[in-house]
Amino acid sequence: MSEAPVNIVKLAVGVRSVEELALIQKRFLNQPGFQTGKGFYHSTKLMPKKHEAVVESGSLYWVIKGVICARQKIVEIVKQEDPDGVKRCRIYLDSSIIKTTPIRKRPFQGWRYLKKNRTPADIVDPIPAIFDDDINLEVQQRLLEVGLI
């Protein structure tokens, strides 16, 4: 019998929807000077002690407006040091964002391990991390704000 995955939960502060989360990540990847070929990452000061188990089978579950409603597979966790000497770790995420059944989650700081009995099930309607490249990102943001995408 295989071990249950070790998952992490994180607040998506200021994000209003799963679609907006995908758009923000795309904007991050398209910024000038972005150098890593590994994709989108979340930077945090605390390295998960269970990082090997998290990378092996875990996901980062996103809390949007007080509800766990999406997840991304964690593909790698890397220690790094910022130019100002602050030690951090980067949690690299798979590009596809998977919607989950909504579960309320109280606010917290940083990230937390997600309890196995509180892990929501996936919804089979994945959110594409790549929107239409022919449309300017600012226009996509406005369309998202009015509910057209």
C-alpha positions as CSV (number, residue, x, y, z in Angstrom):
1,M,0.0,0.0,0.0
2,S,1.5,3.4,-1.0
3,E,1.9,6.3,1.3
4,A,-0.6,9.1,1.2
5,P,0.9,12.2,-0.5
6,V,2.3,15.0,1.7
7,N,0.7,18.3,0.5
8,I,1.2,21.9,1.3
9,V,-1.5,24.6,1.5
10,K,-0.8,28.3,0.8
11,L,-2.9,31.5,0.6
12,A,-3.1,33.2,-2.8
13,V,-3.2,36.7,-1.3
14,G,-5.1,39.2,-3.4
15,V,-6.2,36.6,-6.0
16,R,-9.9,36.5,-6.8
17,S,-10.2,33.4,-8.9
18,V,-8.3,30.3,-10.1
19,E,-8.3,31.9,-13.6
20,E,-6.6,35.0,-12.2
21,L,-4.0,32.8,-10.4
22,A,-3.2,31.2,-13.8
23,L,-2.9,34.7,-15.4
24,I,-0.6,36.0,-12.6
25,Q,1.7,33.0,-13.1
26,K,1.8,33.5,-16.8
27,R,2.7,37.2,-16.3
28,F,5.4,36.1,-13.8
29,L,6.9,33.8,-16.4
30,N,6.8,36.5,-19.1
31,Q,8.5,39.2,-17.1
32,P,11.8,40.6,-18.5
33,G,14.8,39.0,-17.0
34,F,13.0,35.8,-15.9
35,Q,15.8,33.2,-16.1
36,T,14.8,29.8,-14.8
37,G,13.6,27.2,-17.3
38,K,11.9,25.3,-14.6
39,G,8.7,27.2,-14.7
40,F,6.7,29.1,-12.0
41,Y,7.8,28.9,-8.4
42,H,6.7,30.1,-5.0
43,S,9.5,31.5,-2.9
44,T,9.4,31.0,0.9
45,K,11.8,31.4,3.8
46,L,11.0,28.0,5.4
47,M,12.2,24.8,3.7
48,P,9.6,22.0,4.3
49,K,11.2,19.4,6.6
50,K,9.3,16.7,4.6
51,H,10.5,18.2,1.2
52,E,11.5,14.8,-0.3
53,A,8.0,13.4,0.4
54,V,6.3,16.6,-0.9
55,V,8.3,16.4,-4.2
56,E,7.7,12.7,-4.6
57,S,3.9,12.9,-4.5
58,G,2.6,16.2,-3.2
59,S,0.8,19.3,-4.5
60,L,0.5,22.9,-3.4
61,Y,-3.1,23.7,-2.6
62,W,-4.2,27.3,-3.2
63,V,-6.6,29.1,-0.8
64,I,-8.4,31.8,-2.7
65,K,-10.8,34.1,-0.8
66,G,-10.9,31.8,2.2
67,V,-11.5,28.5,0.2
68,I,-9.1,25.8,-0.9
69,C,-10.1,25.6,-4.6
70,A,-7.1,24.6,-6.7
71,R,-3.8,22.7,-6.6
72,Q,-0.6,22.4,-8.6
73,K,1.8,19.4,-8.5
74,I,5.1,20.3,-6.8
75,V,7.9,19.3,-9.1
76,E,11.0,20.5,-7.2
77,I,12.0,22.3,-4.0
78,V,15.4,24.0,-4.1
79,K,17.3,25.9,-1.4
80,Q,18.7,29.3,-2.5
81,E,20.1,32.5,-1.2
82,D,18.8,35.9,-2.3
83,P,21.2,38.6,-3.4
84,D,20.7,40.3,0.0
85,G,21.8,37.1,1.8
86,V,18.4,35.8,2.9
87,K,18.1,32.0,2.7
88,R,15.0,30.8,1.0
89,C,13.6,27.9,-0.9
90,R,11.8,27.8,-4.2
91,I,8.9,25.5,-4.6
92,Y,8.6,24.8,-8.4
93,L,5.1,24.0,-9.6
94,D,3.7,22.2,-12.6
95,S,2.1,24.5,-15.1
96,S,-1.3,23.0,-15.0
97,I,-3.7,24.2,-12.3
98,I,-6.3,21.7,-11.2
99,K,-9.6,22.9,-9.6
100,T,-10.6,21.1,-6.5
101,T,-13.9,20.8,-4.5
102,P,-14.1,23.9,-2.3
103,I,-13.1,23.6,1.4
104,R,-13.1,26.6,3.7
105,K,-9.8,27.4,5.3
106,R,-9.0,30.1,7.9
107,P,-6.3,32.6,7.2
108,F,-2.7,31.8,8.2
109,Q,0.8,33.0,7.5
110,G,3.2,31.3,5.2
111,W,2.5,27.7,4.2
112,R,1.2,24.7,6.1
113,Y,1.1,21.0,5.6
114,L,-2.4,20.0,4.5
115,K,-3.9,17.4,6.7
116,K,-4.7,14.2,4.9
117,N,-8.4,14.3,6.0
118,R,-8.7,17.9,4.7
119,T,-7.4,17.3,1.2
120,P,-10.1,18.2,-1.3
121,A,-10.9,16.0,-4.4
122,D,-10.0,17.2,-7.9
123,I,-12.6,18.6,-10.3
124,V,-11.9,17.3,-13.8
125,D,-12.0,20.8,-15.4
126,P,-8.3,21.9,-15.5
127,I,-7.5,25.5,-15.9
128,P,-5.0,26.2,-18.7
129,A,-1.9,27.9,-17.4
130,I,-1.4,29.4,-20.9
131,F,-4.1,31.8,-22.1
132,D,-4.3,32.9,-25.7
133,D,-0.9,34.4,-26.5
134,D,-2.5,36.6,-29.2
135,I,-4.2,38.6,-26.6
136,N,-2.3,41.2,-24.5
137,L,-2.0,40.2,-20.8
138,E,-3.6,43.5,-19.7
139,V,-6.6,42.8,-21.9
140,Q,-6.8,39.3,-20.6
141,Q,-6.8,40.7,-17.0
142,R,-9.7,43.1,-17.9
143,L,-11.7,40.3,-19.5
144,L,-11.1,38.2,-16.4
145,E,-12.3,41.1,-14.2
146,V,-15.6,41.4,-16.0
147,G,-16.1,37.6,-16.0
148,L,-15.6,36.9,-19.7
149,I,-12.7,34.4,-19.2
